[in-house]
Amino acid sequence: MRNNLVFTNIPEDNSTGSEPPEVTERELRNHLEEKLKIAKETADAMRFERVHRSPSHPVHGQC
């Protein structure tokens, strides 16, 4: 089992459904800075093994 952190309700502007991990990671770092008030230097120093989004609503045609 991995050490996982799950963040919810981070707005997503992803009309194609294929947001690259780099964009997801950037959005997460912005969320850490703006909403959780974590210093930019600290947020930038955090290492993530994997960053991805899970759909907040069912995606048609997928299980």
PDB file of N, CA, C and O in Angstrom:
ATOM      1  N   MET A   1       0.855  -1.181   0.000  1.00  0.00           N
ATOM      2  CA  MET A   1       0.000   0.000   0.000  1.00  0.00           C
ATOM      3  C   MET A   1       0.895   1.236   0.000  1.00  0.00           C
ATOM      4  O   MET A   1       1.901   1.292   0.706  1.00  0.00           O
ATOM      5  N   ARG A   2       0.525   2.178  -0.769  1.00  0.00           N
ATOM      6  CA  ARG A   2       1.279   3.433  -0.860  1.00  0.00           C
ATOM      7  C   ARG A   2       0.825   4.395   0.234  1.00  0.00           C
ATOM      8  O   ARG A   2      -0.238   4.228   0.832  1.00  0.00           O
ATOM      9  N   ASN A   3       1.642   5.387   0.475  1.00  0.00           N
ATOM     10  CA  ASN A   3       1.246   6.487   1.345  1.00  0.00           C
ATOM     11  C   ASN A   3       0.488   7.478   0.476  1.00  0.00           C
ATOM     12  O   ASN A   3       1.083   8.180  -0.341  1.00  0.00           O
ATOM     13  N   ASN A   4      -0.816   7.534   0.653  1.00  0.00           N
ATOM     14  CA  ASN A   4      -1.654   8.353  -0.214  1.00  0.00           C
ATOM     15  C   ASN A   4      -2.271   9.512   0.543  1.00  0.00           C
ATOM     16  O   ASN A   4      -2.677   9.377   1.697  1.00  0.00           O
ATOM     17  N   LEU A   5      -2.332  10.638  -0.116  1.00  0.00           N
ATOM     18  CA  LEU A   5      -3.113  11.772   0.344  1.00  0.00           C
ATOM     19  C   LEU A   5      -4.185  11.994  -0.705  1.00  0.00           C
ATOM     20  O   LEU A   5      -3.900  11.982  -1.902  1.00  0.00           O
ATOM     21  N   VAL A   6      -5.405  12.194  -0.264  1.00  0.00           N
ATOM     22  CA  VAL A   6      -6.510  12.411  -1.187  1.00  0.00           C
ATOM     23  C   VAL A   6      -7.077  13.799  -0.919  1.00  0.00           C
ATOM     24  O   VAL A   6      -7.518  14.094   0.192  1.00  0.00           O
ATOM     25  N   PHE A   7      -7.062  14.640  -1.931  1.00  0.00           N
ATOM     26  CA  PHE A   7      -7.629  15.973  -1.843  1.00  0.00           C
ATOM     27  C   PHE A   7      -8.888  15.988  -2.696  1.00  0.00           C
ATOM     28  O   PHE A   7      -8.888  15.489  -3.821  1.00  0.00           O
ATOM     29  N   THR A   8      -9.947  16.554  -2.165  1.00  0.00           N
ATOM     30  CA  THR A   8     -11.205  16.618  -2.906  1.00  0.00           C
ATOM     31  C   THR A   8     -11.622  18.068  -3.108  1.00  0.00           C
ATOM     32  O   THR A   8     -11.121  18.982  -2.451  1.00  0.00           O
ATOM     33  N   ASN A   9     -12.545  18.247  -4.029  1.00  0.00           N
ATOM     34  CA  ASN A   9     -13.137  19.557  -4.311  1.00  0.00           C
ATOM     35  C   ASN A   9     -12.134  20.594  -4.799  1.00  0.00           C
ATOM     36  O   ASN A   9     -12.294  21.784  -4.530  1.00  0.00           O
ATOM     37  N   ILE A  10     -11.120  20.161  -5.500  1.00  0.00           N
ATOM     38  CA  ILE A  10     -10.224  21.104  -6.166  1.00  0.00           C
ATOM     39  C   ILE A  10     -10.794  21.301  -7.563  1.00  0.00           C
ATOM     40  O   ILE A  10     -10.860  20.352  -8.343  1.00  0.00           O
ATOM     41  N   PRO A  11     -11.210  22.533  -7.890  1.00  0.00           N
ATOM     42  CA  PRO A  11     -11.834  22.762  -9.198  1.00  0.00           C
ATOM     43  C   PRO A  11     -10.944  22.287 -10.342  1.00  0.00           C
ATOM     44  O   PRO A  11      -9.720  22.413 -10.310  1.00  0.00           O
ATOM     45  N   GLU A  12     -11.604  21.742 -11.341  1.00  0.00           N
ATOM     46  CA  GLU A  12     -10.896  21.180 -12.487  1.00  0.00           C
ATOM     47  C   GLU A  12     -11.414  21.815 -13.768  1.00  0.00           C
ATOM     48  O   GLU A  12     -12.623  21.864 -13.997  1.00  0.00           O
ATOM     49  N   ASP A  13     -10.512  22.294 -14.591  1.00  0.00           N
ATOM     50  CA  ASP A  13     -10.863  22.819 -15.906  1.00  0.00           C
ATOM     51  C   ASP A  13     -10.217  21.886 -16.920  1.00  0.00           C
ATOM     52  O   ASP A  13      -9.151  22.167 -17.468  1.00  0.00           O
ATOM     53  N   ASN A  14     -10.898  20.766 -17.149  1.00  0.00           N
ATOM     54  CA  ASN A  14     -10.312  19.716 -17.986  1.00  0.00           C
ATOM     55  C   ASN A  14     -11.376  19.163 -18.917  1.00  0.00           C
ATOM     56  O   ASN A  14     -11.918  18.083 -18.679  1.00  0.00           O
ATOM     57  N   SER A  15     -11.669  19.884 -19.951  1.00  0.00           N
ATOM     58  CA  SER A  15     -12.740  19.475 -20.860  1.00  0.00           C
ATOM     59  C   SER A  15     -12.381  18.244 -21.687  1.00  0.00           C
ATOM     60  O   SER A  15     -13.277  17.558 -22.179  1.00  0.00           O
ATOM     61  N   THR A  16     -11.098  17.950 -21.850  1.00  0.00           N
ATOM     62  CA  THR A  16     -10.710  16.807 -22.677  1.00  0.00           C
ATOM     63  C   THR A  16     -10.672  15.509 -21.894  1.00  0.00           C
ATOM     64  O   THR A  16     -10.726  14.432 -22.487  1.00  0.00           O
ATOM     65  N   GLY A  17     -10.580  15.585 -20.576  1.00  0.00           N
ATOM     66  CA  GLY A  17     -10.512  14.379 -19.762  1.00  0.00           C
ATOM     67  C   GLY A  17      -9.142  13.735 -19.745  1.00  0.00           C
ATOM     68  O   GLY A  17      -8.997  12.613 -19.260  1.00  0.00           O
ATOM     69  N   SER A  18      -8.141  14.414 -20.259  1.00  0.00           N
ATOM     70  CA  SER A  18      -6.798  13.831 -20.297  1.00  0.00           C
ATOM     71  C   SER A  18      -5.754  14.833 -19.804  1.00  0.00           C
ATOM     72  O   SER A  18      -4.765  15.101 -20.486  1.00  0.00           O
ATOM     73  N   GLU A  19      -5.984  15.375 -18.627  1.00  0.00           N
ATOM     74  CA  GLU A  19      -5.052  16.342 -18.055  1.00  0.00           C
ATOM     75  C   GLU A  19      -3.711  15.662 -17.770  1.00  0.00           C
ATOM     76  O   GLU A  19      -3.687  14.622 -17.112  1.00  0.00           O
ATOM     77  N   PRO A  20      -2.605  16.218 -18.244  1.00  0.00           N
ATOM     78  CA  PRO A  20      -1.307  15.601 -17.973  1.00  0.00           C
ATOM     79  C   PRO A  20      -0.946  15.703 -16.490  1.00  0.00           C
ATOM     80  O   PRO A  20      -1.367  16.644 -15.818  1.00  0.00           O
ATOM     81  N   PRO A  21      -0.174  14.747 -15.974  1.00  0.00           N
ATOM     82  CA  PRO A  21       0.199  14.766 -14.560  1.00  0.00           C
ATOM     83  C   PRO A  21       0.899  16.057 -14.134  1.00  0.00           C
ATOM     84  O   PRO A  21       0.762  16.478 -12.986  1.00  0.00           O
ATOM     85  N   GLU A  22       1.638  16.684 -15.030  1.00  0.00           N
ATOM     86  CA  GLU A  22       2.336  17.927 -14.692  1.00  0.00           C
ATOM     87  C   GLU A  22       1.347  19.031 -14.347  1.00  0.00           C
ATOM     88  O   GLU A  22       1.586  19.819 -13.431  1.00  0.00           O
ATOM     89  N   VAL A  23       0.244  19.091 -15.072  1.00  0.00           N
ATOM     90  CA  VAL A  23      -0.783  20.098 -14.808  1.00  0.00           C
ATOM     91  C   VAL A  23      -1.477  19.789 -13.484  1.00  0.00           C
ATOM     92  O   VAL A  23      -1.727  20.693 -12.687  1.00  0.00           O
ATOM     93  N   THR A  24      -1.785  18.527 -13.251  1.00  0.00           N
ATOM     94  CA  THR A  24      -2.424  18.122 -12.002  1.00  0.00           C
ATOM     95  C   THR A  24      -1.531  18.476 -10.819  1.00  0.00           C
ATOM     96  O   THR A  24      -2.013  18.995  -9.813  1.00  0.00           O
ATOM     97  N   GLU A  25      -0.247  18.202 -10.930  1.00  0.00           N
ATOM     98  CA  GLU A  25       0.688  18.515  -9.846  1.00  0.00           C
ATOM     99  C   GLU A  25       0.766  20.017  -9.612  1.00  0.00           C
ATOM    100  O   GLU A  25       0.794  20.461  -8.464  1.00  0.00           O
ATOM    101  N   ARG A  26       0.799  20.797 -10.669  1.00  0.00           N
ATOM    102  CA  ARG A  26       0.835  22.255 -10.535  1.00  0.00           C
ATOM    103  C   ARG A  26      -0.413  22.769  -9.830  1.00  0.00           C
ATOM    104  O   ARG A  26      -0.328  23.640  -8.964  1.00  0.00           O
ATOM    105  N   GLU A  27      -1.572  22.229 -10.202  1.00  0.00           N
ATOM    106  CA  GLU A  27      -2.822  22.637  -9.559  1.00  0.00           C
ATOM    107  C   GLU A  27      -2.831  22.261  -8.078  1.00  0.00           C
ATOM    108  O   GLU A  27      -3.319  23.026  -7.247  1.00  0.00           O
ATOM    109  N   LEU A  28      -2.299  21.097  -7.748  1.00  0.00           N
ATOM    110  CA  LEU A  28      -2.231  20.678  -6.350  1.00  0.00           C
ATOM    111  C   LEU A  28      -1.317  21.610  -5.562  1.00  0.00           C
ATOM    112  O   LEU A  28      -1.666  22.023  -4.456  1.00  0.00           O
ATOM    113  N   ARG A  29      -0.165  21.942  -6.109  1.00  0.00           N
ATOM    114  CA  ARG A  29       0.749  22.859  -5.415  1.00  0.00           C
ATOM    115  C   ARG A  29       0.096  24.226  -5.211  1.00  0.00           C
ATOM    116  O   ARG A  29       0.242  24.829  -4.148  1.00  0.00           O
ATOM    117  N   ASN A  30      -0.617  24.712  -6.215  1.00  0.00           N
ATOM    118  CA  ASN A  30      -1.337  25.986  -6.074  1.00  0.00           C
ATOM    119  C   ASN A  30      -2.375  25.895  -4.963  1.00  0.00           C
ATOM    120  O   ASN A  30      -2.534  26.835  -4.184  1.00  0.00           O
ATOM    121  N   HIS A  31      -3.076  24.780  -4.885  1.00  0.00           N
ATOM    122  CA  HIS A  31      -4.080  24.579  -3.836  1.00  0.00           C
ATOM    123  C   HIS A  31      -3.414  24.589  -2.458  1.00  0.00           C
ATOM    124  O   HIS A  31      -3.924  25.211  -1.526  1.00  0.00           O
ATOM    125  N   LEU A  32      -2.288  23.908  -2.330  1.00  0.00           N
ATOM    126  CA  LEU A  32      -1.574  23.880  -1.051  1.00  0.00           C
ATOM    127  C   LEU A  32      -1.180  25.289  -0.614  1.00  0.00           C
ATOM    128  O   LEU A  32      -1.275  25.625   0.566  1.00  0.00           O
ATOM    129  N   GLU A  33      -0.743  26.103  -1.555  1.00  0.00           N
ATOM    130  CA  GLU A  33      -0.325  27.473  -1.246  1.00  0.00           C
ATOM    131  C   GLU A  33      -1.513  28.371  -0.925  1.00  0.00           C
ATOM    132  O   GLU A  33      -1.525  29.046   0.104  1.00  0.00           O
ATOM    133  N   GLU A  34      -2.506  28.380  -1.798  1.00  0.00           N
ATOM    134  CA  GLU A  34      -3.599  29.338  -1.683  1.00  0.00           C
ATOM    135  C   GLU A  34      -4.614  28.980  -0.604  1.00  0.00           C
ATOM    136  O   GLU A  34      -5.011  29.839   0.184  1.00  0.00           O
ATOM    137  N   LYS A  35      -5.030  27.739  -0.564  1.00  0.00           N
ATOM    138  CA  LYS A  35      -6.105  27.354   0.356  1.00  0.00           C
ATOM    139  C   LYS A  35      -5.593  26.881   1.711  1.00  0.00           C
ATOM    140  O   LYS A  35      -6.216  27.143   2.740  1.00  0.00           O
ATOM    141  N   LEU A  36      -4.454  26.183   1.710  1.00  0.00           N
ATOM    142  CA  LEU A  36      -3.929  25.647   2.968  1.00  0.00           C
ATOM    143  C   LEU A  36      -2.839  26.538   3.558  1.00  0.00           C
ATOM    144  O   LEU A  36      -2.313  26.256   4.635  1.00  0.00           O
ATOM    145  N   LYS A  37      -2.501  27.618   2.845  1.00  0.00           N
ATOM    146  CA  LYS A  37      -1.528  28.611   3.315  1.00  0.00           C
ATOM    147  C   LYS A  37      -0.158  28.009   3.616  1.00  0.00           C
ATOM    148  O   LYS A  37       0.508  28.403   4.573  1.00  0.00           O
ATOM    149  N   ILE A  38       0.251  27.058   2.795  1.00  0.00           N
ATOM    150  CA  ILE A  38       1.585  26.476   2.911  1.00  0.00           C
ATOM    151  C   ILE A  38       2.528  27.342   2.078  1.00  0.00           C
ATOM    152  O   ILE A  38       2.216  27.691   0.940  1.00  0.00           O
ATOM    153  N   ALA A  39       3.670  27.684   2.645  1.00  0.00           N
ATOM    154  CA  ALA A  39       4.630  28.546   1.947  1.00  0.00           C
ATOM    155  C   ALA A  39       5.006  27.943   0.595  1.00  0.00           C
ATOM    156  O   ALA A  39       5.158  26.728   0.461  1.00  0.00           O
ATOM    157  N   LYS A  40       5.153  28.810  -0.399  1.00  0.00           N
ATOM    158  CA  LYS A  40       5.488  28.358  -1.752  1.00  0.00           C
ATOM    159  C   LYS A  40       6.752  27.503  -1.752  1.00  0.00           C
ATOM    160  O   LYS A  40       6.802  26.476  -2.430  1.00  0.00           O
ATOM    161  N   GLU A  41       7.764  27.910  -1.008  1.00  0.00           N
ATOM    162  CA  GLU A  41       9.018  27.153  -0.954  1.00  0.00           C
ATOM    163  C   GLU A  41       8.780  25.743  -0.425  1.00  0.00           C
ATOM    164  O   GLU A  41       9.380  24.784  -0.909  1.00  0.00           O
ATOM    165  N   THR A  42       7.905  25.619   0.568  1.00  0.00           N
ATOM    166  CA  THR A  42       7.593  24.310   1.148  1.00  0.00           C
ATOM    167  C   THR A  42       6.809  23.464   0.157  1.00  0.00           C
ATOM    168  O   THR A  42       7.123  22.292  -0.053  1.00  0.00           O
ATOM    169  N   ALA A  43       5.781  24.062  -0.455  1.00  0.00           N
ATOM    170  CA  ALA A  43       4.970  23.328  -1.435  1.00  0.00           C
ATOM    171  C   ALA A  43       5.826  22.885  -2.620  1.00  0.00           C
ATOM    172  O   ALA A  43       5.669  21.772  -3.121  1.00  0.00           O
ATOM    173  N   ASP A  44       6.728  23.754  -3.064  1.00  0.00           N
ATOM    174  CA  ASP A  44       7.597  23.412  -4.195  1.00  0.00           C
ATOM    175  C   ASP A  44       8.591  22.307  -3.837  1.00  0.00           C
ATOM    176  O   ASP A  44       9.019  21.552  -4.710  1.00  0.00           O
ATOM    177  N   ALA A  45       8.958  22.210  -2.564  1.00  0.00           N
ATOM    178  CA  ALA A  45       9.931  21.202  -2.133  1.00  0.00           C
ATOM    179  C   ALA A  45       9.299  19.823  -1.928  1.00  0.00           C
ATOM    180  O   ALA A  45      10.016  18.829  -1.813  1.00  0.00           O
ATOM    181  N   MET A  46       7.973  19.754  -1.882  1.00  0.00           N
ATOM    182  CA  MET A  46       7.298  18.466  -1.684  1.00  0.00           C
ATOM    183  C   MET A  46       7.503  17.589  -2.910  1.00  0.00           C
ATOM    184  O   MET A  46       7.423  18.054  -4.047  1.00  0.00           O
ATOM    185  N   ARG A  47       7.768  16.313  -2.660  1.00  0.00           N
ATOM    186  CA  ARG A  47       7.951  15.364  -3.760  1.00  0.00           C
ATOM    187  C   ARG A  47       6.729  14.466  -3.845  1.00  0.00           C
ATOM    188  O   ARG A  47       6.254  13.945  -2.836  1.00  0.00           O
ATOM    189  N   PHE A  48       6.237  14.294  -5.039  1.00  0.00           N
ATOM    190  CA  PHE A  48       5.095  13.427  -5.283  1.00  0.00           C
ATOM    191  C   PHE A  48       5.539  12.296  -6.197  1.00  0.00           C
ATOM    192  O   PHE A  48       6.185  12.527  -7.219  1.00  0.00           O
ATOM    193  N   GLU A  49       5.191  11.085  -5.825  1.00  0.00           N
ATOM    194  CA  GLU A  49       5.516   9.943  -6.676  1.00  0.00           C
ATOM    195  C   GLU A  49       4.558   9.881  -7.858  1.00  0.00           C
ATOM    196  O   GLU A  49       4.967   9.682  -9.002  1.00  0.00           O
ATOM    197  N   ARG A  50       3.286  10.054  -7.561  1.00  0.00           N
ATOM    198  CA  ARG A  50       2.246  10.054  -8.601  1.00  0.00           C
ATOM    199  C   ARG A  50       1.193  11.074  -8.216  1.00  0.00           C
ATOM    200  O   ARG A  50       0.855  11.229  -7.042  1.00  0.00           O
ATOM    201  N   VAL A  51       0.685  11.762  -9.213  1.00  0.00           N
ATOM    202  CA  VAL A  51      -0.389  12.721  -8.993  1.00  0.00           C
ATOM    203  C   VAL A  51      -1.413  12.492 -10.085  1.00  0.00           C
ATOM    204  O   VAL A  51      -1.085  12.547 -11.270  1.00  0.00           O
ATOM    205  N   HIS A  52      -2.644  12.236  -9.699  1.00  0.00           N
ATOM    206  CA  HIS A  52      -3.693  12.069 -10.702  1.00  0.00           C
ATOM    207  C   HIS A  52      -5.028  12.449 -10.095  1.00  0.00           C
ATOM    208  O   HIS A  52      -5.174  12.551  -8.877  1.00  0.00           O
ATOM    209  N   ARG A  53      -5.980  12.652 -10.958  1.00  0.00           N
ATOM    210  CA  ARG A  53      -7.334  13.004 -10.529  1.00  0.00           C
ATOM    211  C   ARG A  53      -8.245  11.805 -10.709  1.00  0.00           C
ATOM    212  O   ARG A  53      -8.063  10.985 -11.609  1.00  0.00           O
ATOM    213  N   SER A  54      -9.222  11.730  -9.833  1.00  0.00           N
ATOM    214  CA  SER A  54     -10.305  10.760  -9.983  1.00  0.00           C
ATOM    215  C   SER A  54     -11.547  11.558 -10.336  1.00  0.00           C
ATOM    216  O   SER A  54     -11.756  12.641  -9.791  1.00  0.00           O
ATOM    217  N   PRO A  55     -12.359  11.055 -11.221  1.00  0.00           N
ATOM    218  CA  PRO A  55     -13.563  11.803 -11.589  1.00  0.00           C
ATOM    219  C   PRO A  55     -14.461  12.014 -10.377  1.00  0.00           C
ATOM    220  O   PRO A  55     -14.667  11.105  -9.573  1.00  0.00           O
ATOM    221  N   SER A  56     -14.989  13.224 -10.261  1.00  0.00           N
ATOM    222  CA  SER A  56     -15.899  13.519  -9.152  1.00  0.00           C
ATOM    223  C   SER A  56     -17.324  13.096  -9.486  1.00  0.00           C
ATOM    224  O   SER A  56     -18.203  13.097  -8.624  1.00  0.00           O
ATOM    225  N   HIS A  57     -17.536  12.743 -10.723  1.00  0.00           N
ATOM    226  CA  HIS A  57     -18.851  12.262 -11.154  1.00  0.00           C
ATOM    227  C   HIS A  57     -18.617  11.119 -12.133  1.00  0.00           C
ATOM    228  O   HIS A  57     -17.534  11.022 -12.710  1.00  0.00           O
ATOM    229  N   PRO A  58     -19.595  10.262 -12.333  1.00  0.00           N
ATOM    230  CA  PRO A  58     -19.400   9.125 -13.246  1.00  0.00           C
ATOM    231  C   PRO A  58     -19.030   9.581 -14.655  1.00  0.00           C
ATOM    232  O   PRO A  58     -19.571  10.558 -15.172  1.00  0.00           O
ATOM    233  N   VAL A  59     -18.114   8.863 -15.252  1.00  0.00           N
ATOM    234  CA  VAL A  59     -17.721   9.123 -16.637  1.00  0.00           C
ATOM    235  C   VAL A  59     -18.470   8.127 -17.501  1.00  0.00           C
ATOM    236  O   VAL A  59     -18.296   6.918 -17.344  1.00  0.00           O
ATOM    237  N   HIS A  60     -19.294   8.609 -18.401  1.00  0.00           N
ATOM    238  CA  HIS A  60     -20.104   7.736 -19.242  1.00  0.00           C
ATOM    239  C   HIS A  60     -19.224   6.868 -20.133  1.00  0.00           C
ATOM    240  O   HIS A  60     -18.258   7.344 -20.728  1.00  0.00           O
ATOM    241  N   GLY A  61     -19.571   5.603 -20.211  1.00  0.00           N
ATOM    242  CA  GLY A  61     -18.836   4.674 -21.046  1.00  0.00           C
ATOM    243  C   GLY A  61     -17.691   3.996 -20.330  1.00  0.00           C
ATOM    244  O   GLY A  61     -16.965   3.203 -20.930  1.00  0.00           O
ATOM    245  N   GLN A  62     -17.518   4.300 -19.045  1.00  0.00           N
ATOM    246  CA  GLN A  62     -16.457   3.665 -18.263  1.00  0.00           C
ATOM    247  C   GLN A  62     -17.059   3.098 -16.990  1.00  0.00           C
ATOM    248  O   GLN A  62     -18.057   3.608 -16.481  1.00  0.00           O
ATOM    249  N   CYS A  63     -16.447   2.043 -16.485  1.00  0.00           N
ATOM    250  CA  CYS A  63     -16.916   1.436 -15.237  1.00  0.00           C
ATOM    251  C   CYS A  63     -16.237   2.057 -14.057  1.00  0.00           C
ATOM    252  O   CYS A  63     -16.505   1.672 -12.918  1.00  0.00           O
TER     253      CYS A  63
END
